[in-house]
Amino acid sequence: VFNRGMRCFDDYTSRCLTNKTLNLFKNNVEGARRFFQRFCSDREFQKDYLRHKDCFSYIQDDWMRCTRNFQEILTDELHGEHSNVTNKFMEFCCARHAYENCIYNSARYKCYKNSAKFARDTAKTLSDEKHFSNCRQYENALCSVGHPRSLYGGGTSAIFGWTQLLLVWLPAGLLAGATRGRRYA
């Protein structure tokens, strides 16, 4: 079903989007595509996901808050004019690193450590766009020390790309049925 749906999606986007827009769109959904491919075909991953599903329901509101703040940072940086390309890239990388840690910290507070790690790994997969392909080598060295743009700030939310929409949709859509209130896995 997943492969058939993706073929339909690919056919539609290749017919209806310009090459430039199509490439940008594909880059934005790369991580989500990989996540759903794994979710639909890897039995071990499915078992792990089910083992941690209650944790996802406990952190759903935090996940959405982390995502909104991530979107805001990316949008602010995208439109900021006082940064060179290298600095913008590092801001993007550190924003994503903070996003993943925002989700991990929420899950670590509300769930057990192995569920928090699974939640962070899921966020990593979903946010792993081609734009960020070189981030991993810099994140631990430059972003872990403490970054001035924390994901815990307030402000208005702006949509940045399709992946971020999927990041909001995933916990809400797949995990709505789980109960809240107790620690799990």
HELIX and SHEET records of a PDB file:
HELIX    1   1 PHE A    2  CYS A   16  1                                  15    
HELIX    2   2 ASN A   19  SER A   41  1                                  23    
HELIX    3   3 ARG A   43  TYR A   58  1                                  16    
HELIX    4   4 GLN A   60  HIS A   79  1                                  20    
HELIX    5   5 VAL A   85  LYS A  110  1                                  26    
HELIX    6   6 LYS A  113  LEU A  126  1                                  14    
HELIX    7   7 LYS A  130  PHE A  132  5                                   3    
HELIX    8   8 ARG A  136  TYR A  138  1                                   3    
HELIX    9   9 GLU A  139  CYS A  143  3                                   5    
HELIX   10  10 GLY A  161  LEU A  175  1                                  15    
END                                                                             
